[in-house]
Amino acid sequence: MPASARLLAVAVTTAACLGSTALPAVAEPQTDAVVSRGVTIPEFYNPPAALPSANGALVRSEPLPLALSLPGVHGPLPGTATRLMYKSTDSNGEPMAVTGAYIEPSAAWRGSGDRPLVAVAPGTMGQGDQCAASLGLEHPLTLNGQTVSIGYEDLAIYRLLAKGIAVVVTDYAGLGATDRTHTYVNRVDEGHAVLDAVRAARSLDGTSLTPTSRLGLFGYSQGGGATASAAELQPSYAPEITLSGTYAGAPPADLVEVTKAIDGSELAGALGWSVNGFLESDPALKPIADAHLNAAGHAALKDLSTMCVGDAIFGYGGRHSTSWTTDGRTISDIIQSEPALTDFLDKQRIGTMKPASPVRLATGISDNLVPHAQARRLAVDWCAKGADITYKPVPELDLGSALINHFTPLLTDQGDAISWLTDRFDAKPATSNCAALPGLS
């Protein structure tokens, strides 16, 4: 069995242990319903024509059934979930609807102060609306013959809930919300979506959160980029939010380097998600894409736009972008040759602003999918600005698969990352190791 298939099999098994749902293909879609690869997206995810003016304002909410929920003395375990839609602002300054979920834990918070809140930014889920993390809480495994969606972030969410920490998870722009294409790895859209999820959770009625509840961010991979972006955007975009700490695992801080690395990897489909997201954010780039993509490239972008990560691994794993371009160059080479594309990606670079709160930045030393070197450079950039950074190079063997090298620290470092955040909520000061960074891998 290929390494990518082995990894997916492990993930599927994990999701099944959490509680899976095999969804049948939809034969008779509801009127005006959005159907993505045989999955009918609940009407809740269709944004209204008009949105509130305030960022983080709730548009709507409803109860969200968790796939794994057991009766407990103090309520269902691990908690009670609410589906959310809230208003945010995209990278063009335009209003956008974002969906997500808030989970009120049944477990008591035993640390100091009131119950804290963590905003979880999911790792790569895909680009189809059926891949949204909030839907993954309801259906950890969606398998219908047309799509494979795995709610692997449920593990971190449940671990946080078990400690009595409230959780809000964002679906990001256009992932779940059916009015636009998901702007994959757009740092502003993602950072805003994370911070506005905090605002939305704090405004939700009936929670145990208080104005003094400590706040934190948690994300790995795409989620690590989103929380890293949110941490440095917070002082200007959400100055009323005081963050106790941010975990940014394997952040794709430099998309130029990440684009090179994923080309030809098991997750080569993420190239298509990136390009689709770029074109959604800046339609002026479309003539450049049209000039360089051949018929196969255009077909791949359309196909990938409704895929989840499992679909992309099986459908596009190992593909090279040279087969998508008119002249056989890679997408990375084309980016370097087009000033408009270079400028766009330069604006996506994370590390140009200083986070005002402690950040734990972790990266696997053998990660060659979201390359270790560019993640480490983010720590260097932030330290140079005087930020409070705890840099953690995660030791790991090169296992011969870029996807497994990248995925492994998500699991092996997760407990330490949660413990670090818990210490921040317990009012223990963070210890920056910026001075030791030159001697760390």
C-alpha positions as CSV (number, residue, x, y, z in Angstrom):
1,M,0.0,0.0,0.0
2,P,1.4,3.4,-0.9
3,A,2.4,5.7,2.0
4,S,-0.4,8.2,1.2
5,A,-3.0,5.4,1.2
6,R,-1.6,4.1,4.5
7,L,-1.9,7.5,6.1
8,L,-5.4,8.0,4.8
9,A,-6.3,4.6,6.1
10,V,-5.1,5.5,9.6
11,A,-7.0,8.8,9.5
12,V,-10.2,7.0,8.4
13,T,-9.8,4.5,11.2
14,T,-9.4,7.3,13.7
15,A,-12.5,9.0,12.4
16,A,-14.4,5.8,12.6
17,C,-13.4,5.4,16.2
18,L,-14.7,8.8,17.0
19,G,-18.0,8.0,15.3
20,S,-18.4,7.9,11.6
21,T,-21.4,8.5,9.3
22,A,-21.5,7.1,5.8
23,L,-23.7,9.5,3.8
24,P,-25.5,8.2,0.7
25,A,-25.3,10.1,-2.5
26,V,-28.3,12.5,-2.9
27,A,-30.7,11.3,-5.5
28,E,-33.3,14.1,-5.0
29,P,-31.7,17.3,-3.9
30,Q,-33.9,19.8,-2.1
31,T,-35.1,22.8,-4.0
32,D,-32.3,25.4,-4.2
33,A,-30.0,23.1,-2.1
34,V,-26.3,23.2,-2.7
35,V,-25.0,19.7,-3.4
36,S,-21.2,19.0,-3.3
37,R,-20.1,15.6,-4.5
38,G,-23.3,14.0,-3.4
39,V,-23.5,15.7,-0.1
40,T,-26.4,18.2,0.5
41,I,-25.1,21.2,2.4
42,P,-27.6,22.2,5.1
43,E,-29.5,25.3,4.3
44,F,-27.9,26.9,7.3
45,Y,-24.7,27.4,5.3
46,N,-26.3,29.6,2.7
47,P,-25.5,33.2,3.6
48,P,-28.2,35.9,3.6
49,A,-28.1,38.8,1.1
50,A,-27.2,41.3,3.8
51,L,-24.8,40.9,6.7
52,P,-24.4,42.8,10.0
53,S,-22.0,45.6,10.1
54,A,-19.9,44.5,13.0
55,N,-17.1,42.0,12.6
56,G,-17.8,38.8,14.6
57,A,-21.6,39.6,14.8
58,L,-23.7,36.5,14.7
59,V,-25.8,36.0,11.6
60,R,-27.5,32.8,12.9
61,S,-27.0,29.9,15.2
62,E,-28.6,26.5,15.8
63,P,-27.9,23.3,17.8
64,L,-25.2,21.1,16.3
65,P,-25.3,17.4,17.0
66,L,-21.9,15.9,17.8
67,A,-21.2,12.5,16.3
68,L,-19.8,11.3,19.6
69,S,-21.9,12.4,22.5
70,L,-22.4,10.4,25.7
71,P,-24.7,11.2,28.7
72,G,-23.0,12.7,31.7
73,V,-23.9,13.9,35.1
74,H,-23.4,17.6,34.1
75,G,-24.7,17.2,30.6
76,P,-23.7,15.5,27.4
77,L,-20.0,14.6,27.0
78,P,-17.8,16.1,25.8
79,G,-20.2,19.1,25.6
80,T,-23.0,20.9,23.8
81,A,-22.3,22.3,20.3
82,T,-23.8,25.2,18.5
83,R,-23.5,25.8,14.7
84,L,-22.6,29.4,13.9
85,M,-22.6,31.8,11.1
86,Y,-20.9,35.2,11.7
87,K,-19.7,38.2,9.8
88,S,-16.1,38.8,8.9
89,T,-14.1,40.9,6.5
90,D,-12.1,39.5,3.6
91,S,-8.7,40.6,2.2
92,N,-10.5,43.1,-0.1
93,G,-12.2,44.8,2.8
94,E,-15.6,43.3,1.8
95,P,-18.0,41.7,4.2
96,M,-18.2,37.9,4.2
97,A,-20.1,35.2,6.0
98,V,-18.1,32.6,7.8
99,T,-19.5,29.4,9.5
100,G,-18.1,27.4,12.4
101,A,-19.1,25.9,15.7
102,Y,-18.9,26.6,19.4
103,I,-18.7,23.8,21.9
104,E,-19.5,24.3,25.6
105,P,-17.6,21.6,27.5
106,S,-19.3,19.5,30.2
107,A,-16.0,19.2,32.1
108,A,-15.2,21.8,34.6
109,W,-12.3,24.2,34.1
110,R,-9.9,23.5,37.0
111,G,-7.3,26.2,36.3
112,S,-7.3,29.7,37.6
113,G,-9.8,32.3,36.5
114,D,-13.0,31.7,34.5
115,R,-13.4,29.1,31.8
116,P,-11.0,29.9,28.9
117,L,-11.8,29.9,25.2
118,V,-9.7,28.5,22.4
119,A,-10.3,29.3,18.7
120,V,-9.3,26.2,16.6
121,A,-8.2,26.9,13.1
122,P,-8.4,23.6,11.1
123,G,-5.7,22.2,9.0
124,T,-6.2,21.5,5.4
125,M,-9.7,20.1,4.9
126,G,-10.2,20.7,1.2
127,Q,-12.2,23.2,-0.9
128,G,-15.6,21.6,-1.2
129,D,-18.3,22.8,1.2
130,Q,-18.8,19.3,2.5
131,C,-15.3,19.4,4.0
132,A,-16.0,22.1,6.5
133,A,-14.7,21.4,10.0
134,S,-18.1,22.2,11.6
135,L,-19.7,19.4,9.5
136,G,-16.8,17.2,10.5
137,L,-18.0,17.5,14.1
138,E,-21.3,16.1,13.0
139,H,-19.9,13.6,10.5
140,P,-16.3,12.7,11.3
141,L,-16.1,10.5,8.2
142,T,-18.1,11.2,5.1
143,L,-17.8,8.4,2.6
144,N,-20.4,8.1,-0.1
145,G,-18.5,7.0,-3.2
146,Q,-18.0,10.6,-4.4
147,T,-16.1,12.2,-1.6
148,V,-13.9,11.3,1.4
149,S,-14.0,13.9,4.2
150,I,-12.3,13.3,7.5
151,G,-12.8,15.4,10.5
152,Y,-9.3,14.8,11.9
153,E,-9.4,18.1,13.9
154,D,-12.0,16.5,16.2
155,L,-9.2,14.9,18.2
156,A,-7.6,18.2,19.2
157,I,-11.0,19.8,19.9
158,Y,-12.1,16.9,22.1
159,R,-8.8,17.0,24.0
160,L,-9.3,20.7,24.7
161,L,-12.9,20.1,25.8
162,A,-11.8,17.4,28.2
163,K,-9.7,20.0,30.1
164,G,-12.8,22.2,30.5
165,I,-11.7,24.6,27.8
166,A,-14.5,26.0,25.6
167,V,-13.8,25.8,21.9
168,V,-14.9,27.7,18.8
169,V,-13.8,26.4,15.4
170,T,-13.9,28.3,12.2
171,D,-14.6,26.9,8.8
172,Y,-12.8,29.8,7.1
173,A,-14.0,31.9,4.1
174,G,-16.1,29.9,1.6
175,L,-15.6,26.5,3.3
176,G,-19.1,25.6,4.4
177,A,-20.5,29.0,3.5
178,T,-21.8,28.4,0.0
179,D,-21.5,31.9,-1.6
180,R,-17.9,31.8,-2.6
181,T,-14.9,29.6,-3.2
182,H,-12.7,28.8,-0.2
183,T,-9.7,31.2,-0.3
184,Y,-7.2,28.5,0.8
185,V,-4.2,29.9,2.7
186,N,-5.2,33.6,2.2
187,R,-3.5,34.9,5.3
188,V,-5.9,37.9,5.8
189,D,-9.2,35.9,5.2
190,E,-8.0,33.2,7.6
191,G,-6.6,35.5,10.3
192,H,-9.8,37.6,10.3
193,A,-12.0,34.4,10.3
194,V,-10.2,33.2,13.4
195,L,-10.4,36.5,15.3
196,D,-14.0,37.0,14.4
197,A,-14.8,33.4,15.6
198,V,-13.6,34.6,19.0
199,R,-15.9,37.6,18.8
200,A,-18.8,35.4,17.7
201,A,-18.3,32.9,20.6
202,R,-18.1,35.7,23.2
203,S,-21.5,37.1,22.0
204,L,-23.3,33.8,22.0
205,D,-26.0,33.6,24.6
206,G,-26.1,30.8,27.2
207,T,-22.4,30.0,27.5
208,S,-20.2,30.0,30.6
209,L,-17.7,32.5,29.1
210,T,-17.2,35.8,30.9
211,P,-15.6,39.0,29.9
212,T,-12.5,37.9,31.9
213,S,-12.2,34.4,30.2
214,R,-8.7,34.0,28.8
215,L,-8.4,33.5,25.1
216,G,-6.1,31.4,22.9
217,L,-5.6,30.2,19.4
218,F,-4.7,26.7,18.2
219,G,-3.8,25.5,14.7
220,Y,-1.6,23.2,12.7
221,S,-0.6,23.3,9.0
222,Q,-3.2,25.5,7.2
223,G,-4.5,26.1,10.8
224,G,-1.0,27.1,11.9
225,G,-0.8,29.7,9.2
226,A,-4.2,31.0,10.2
227,T,-3.4,31.3,13.9
228,A,0.0,32.8,13.1
229,S,-1.7,35.4,10.9
230,A,-4.4,36.1,13.5
231,A,-1.7,36.6,16.2
232,E,0.0,39.3,14.2
233,L,-3.2,40.9,12.8
234,Q,-4.8,41.0,16.3
235,P,-3.4,44.4,17.4
236,S,-4.8,46.2,14.4
237,Y,-7.9,44.1,13.5
238,A,-9.2,43.1,16.9
239,P,-7.5,45.3,19.6
240,E,-10.2,44.5,22.1
241,I,-9.1,40.8,22.1
242,T,-6.3,40.0,24.5
243,L,-4.7,36.7,23.6
244,S,-3.1,34.7,26.4
245,G,-1.3,32.5,23.8
246,T,-1.2,31.2,20.3
247,Y,-0.1,27.8,19.0
248,A,1.0,27.8,15.4
249,G,2.1,24.4,14.2
250,A,3.8,23.9,10.8
251,P,2.7,27.3,9.5
252,P,2.9,27.9,5.7
253,A,4.4,31.3,6.2
254,D,6.0,31.6,2.8
255,L,3.8,30.3,0.0
256,V,6.5,30.6,-2.6
257,E,8.5,27.9,-0.7
258,V,5.4,25.8,0.1
259,T,4.2,25.9,-3.5
260,K,7.5,24.4,-4.6
261,A,7.4,21.7,-1.9
262,I,3.8,20.4,-2.5
263,D,4.3,20.1,-6.3
264,G,4.5,16.4,-7.0
265,S,3.8,15.4,-3.4
266,E,0.9,13.3,-2.1
267,L,-0.9,16.6,-1.5
268,A,-0.2,18.1,-4.9
269,G,-4.0,18.9,-5.1
270,A,-3.4,21.7,-2.7
271,L,-1.8,23.6,-5.6
272,G,-5.2,23.7,-7.2
273,W,-6.8,24.9,-4.0
274,S,-4.2,27.6,-3.8
275,V,-4.7,28.8,-7.3
276,N,-8.5,28.7,-7.0
277,G,-8.2,30.7,-3.8
278,F,-5.9,33.3,-5.4
279,L,-8.3,33.8,-8.3
280,E,-11.2,34.2,-5.8
281,S,-9.3,36.8,-3.9
282,D,-8.0,38.7,-6.9
283,P,-10.0,38.1,-10.2
284,A,-7.5,40.4,-12.0
285,L,-5.1,37.4,-11.9
286,K,-7.5,35.3,-14.0
287,P,-6.1,36.4,-17.4
288,I,-2.6,35.3,-16.2
289,A,-4.0,31.9,-15.2
290,D,-5.9,31.5,-18.5
291,A,-2.7,32.3,-20.4
292,H,-0.6,29.6,-18.6
293,L,-3.0,26.8,-17.9
294,N,-3.9,24.2,-20.5
295,A,-7.2,22.3,-20.7
296,A,-6.0,19.7,-18.2
297,G,-5.0,22.5,-15.7
298,H,-8.4,24.1,-16.0
299,A,-10.1,20.8,-15.6
300,A,-8.0,20.0,-12.5
301,L,-8.9,23.3,-10.8
302,K,-12.6,22.8,-11.4
303,D,-12.4,19.2,-10.1
304,L,-10.4,20.1,-7.0
305,S,-12.7,23.0,-6.1
306,T,-15.2,20.5,-4.7
307,M,-12.7,18.0,-3.3
308,C,-11.8,17.2,0.3
309,V,-8.3,16.2,1.4
310,G,-9.0,12.5,1.0
311,D,-10.3,13.0,-2.5
312,A,-7.2,15.0,-3.5
313,I,-4.8,12.4,-2.1
314,F,-6.4,9.7,-4.1
315,G,-7.1,11.8,-7.2
316,Y,-4.0,14.0,-7.5
317,G,-1.4,12.5,-5.2
318,G,2.0,12.6,-6.9
319,R,0.9,14.9,-9.8
320,H,3.3,17.5,-11.1
321,S,2.0,20.9,-12.2
322,T,4.0,20.7,-15.4
323,S,1.1,18.7,-16.8
324,W,-1.3,21.6,-16.2
325,T,0.6,24.3,-18.0
326,T,0.8,25.3,-21.6
327,D,4.6,25.3,-21.8
328,G,5.4,22.5,-19.3
329,R,6.8,24.8,-16.7
330,T,5.9,24.4,-13.0
331,I,3.4,26.7,-11.3
332,S,6.3,27.9,-9.2
333,D,8.3,28.9,-12.2
334,I,5.3,30.7,-13.7
335,I,4.8,32.6,-10.4
336,Q,8.5,33.8,-10.5
337,S,8.0,35.0,-14.0
338,E,4.9,37.0,-13.4
339,P,5.3,40.2,-11.3
340,A,1.6,40.3,-10.4
341,L,1.7,36.7,-9.0
342,T,5.0,37.4,-7.2
343,D,3.5,40.6,-5.6
344,F,0.3,38.7,-4.6
345,L,2.3,36.0,-2.8
346,D,4.6,38.5,-1.2
347,K,1.5,40.0,0.4
348,Q,0.6,36.6,1.8
349,R,3.9,36.3,3.7
350,I,3.4,35.9,7.4
351,G,6.0,37.4,9.7
352,T,6.0,41.1,8.6
353,M,4.1,42.2,11.8
354,K,4.8,41.6,15.4
355,P,2.4,39.5,17.5
356,A,1.5,41.3,20.7
357,S,1.1,38.1,22.7
358,P,3.1,34.8,23.3
359,V,3.3,32.4,20.4
360,R,4.5,28.7,20.5
361,L,5.7,27.9,17.0
362,A,6.4,24.3,16.3
363,T,7.7,22.6,13.2
364,G,8.9,19.1,12.4
365,I,12.6,19.1,11.5
366,S,11.9,16.6,8.7
367,D,8.8,18.3,7.4
368,N,9.4,18.7,3.6
369,L,5.7,19.4,2.7
370,V,5.3,22.6,4.6
371,P,9.0,23.1,4.7
372,H,10.7,23.2,8.1
373,A,13.1,26.0,7.0
374,Q,10.4,28.5,6.1
375,A,8.5,27.8,9.3
376,R,11.7,28.3,11.3
377,R,12.3,31.6,9.4
378,L,9.0,32.8,10.7
379,A,10.3,32.4,14.3
380,V,13.4,34.3,13.3
381,D,11.4,37.1,11.8
382,W,9.2,37.4,14.8
383,C,12.1,37.2,17.3
384,A,13.9,40.0,15.4
385,K,10.8,42.2,16.0
386,G,11.0,41.5,19.8
387,A,8.0,39.1,19.9
388,D,7.6,36.6,22.7
389,I,8.2,33.3,20.8
390,T,8.6,29.8,22.1
391,Y,10.2,28.0,19.1
392,K,9.9,24.2,19.1
393,P,11.7,22.1,16.5
394,V,9.9,18.7,16.7
395,P,12.4,15.8,16.3
396,E,11.3,13.2,13.8
397,L,12.8,10.7,11.4
398,D,12.4,11.3,7.6
399,L,9.8,8.6,6.9
400,G,10.1,8.8,3.2
401,S,6.7,10.4,2.7
402,A,6.3,14.2,2.7
403,L,2.7,13.9,3.8
404,I,3.6,11.6,6.7
405,N,6.6,13.8,7.7
406,H,4.2,16.7,7.9
407,F,1.4,14.8,9.6
408,T,3.4,13.2,12.3
409,P,4.1,16.3,14.5
410,L,0.4,17.1,14.4
411,L,0.0,14.1,16.7
412,T,3.3,13.8,18.5
413,D,3.4,17.5,19.5
414,Q,-0.3,18.0,20.2
415,G,-0.3,17.2,23.9
416,D,2.6,19.5,24.5
417,A,0.9,22.3,22.5
418,I,-2.3,22.0,24.6
419,S,-0.3,21.9,27.8
420,W,1.5,25.1,26.8
421,L,-1.8,26.8,26.1
422,T,-3.2,25.5,29.4
423,D,-0.3,27.0,31.3
424,R,-1.0,30.4,29.7
425,F,-4.7,30.2,30.8
426,D,-3.4,29.3,34.3
427,A,-1.5,32.6,34.3
428,K,1.9,31.0,34.1
429,P,4.2,33.3,32.1
430,A,5.6,32.1,28.7
431,T,9.4,31.7,28.4
432,S,10.7,33.0,25.1
433,N,13.6,31.1,23.7
434,C,14.5,33.6,21.0
435,A,18.0,34.0,22.5
436,A,18.6,30.3,22.0
437,L,17.2,30.2,18.4
438,P,20.6,30.3,16.6
439,G,21.5,27.0,18.2
440,L,18.2,25.3,17.4
441,S,17.4,23.3,14.3
